[in-house]
Amino acid sequence: MTLAQQAVCEALGGRGVARYPRLVGESESSTPIKRRYARVDLPRGPMVAWQGGGKSGVGTIATVALGGLFICTQDPPDSGSTLKLLFDLPSGEVRARVGVRYVVPNQGIGVQFVMMNYEDRARLYQLLSRLLRYD
């Protein structure tokens, strides 16, 4: 977990250290991280509501990518669970189904998008386009 994710998780509510979003992995080590999609830390990330795996809760999005999110939440569901998510972006509401890929106890969950409608995917892409300056 990055220092930015820890700061956000500690402040659960996304009110951590104010700074610009950055591409994850850019300056964290000398070896670049190979990923399918670029990730961006969001120190002041939006709130997200989730339900599934016999639990429900709210959390804060600490890292975002086209492939998934890291969500800071205090009572995470089990790894392998399927969740329904709801969160707001500047361009509108996003609903998605995700699979929980990993759990960091007492900190949060890494999730991978499983299903999202076209309009919601476009909203997410629009956010990442601004943050990563995609063409």
HELIX and SHEET records of a PDB file:
HELIX    1   1 LEU A    3  GLU A   10  1                                   8    
HELIX    2   2 TYR A  118  LEU A  132  1                                  15    
SHEET    1   A 7 VAL A  40  ASP A  41  0                                        
SHEET    2   A 7 LYS A  55  VAL A  64 -1                                        
SHEET    3   A 7 MET A  47  GLY A  52 -1                                        
SHEET    4   A 7 THR A  82  LEU A  89 -1                                        
SHEET    5   A 7 GLY A  92  VAL A 104 -1                                        
SHEET    6   A 7 GLY A 108  MET A 115 -1                                        
SHEET    7   A 7 GLY A  68  CYS A  72 -1                                        
END                                                                             
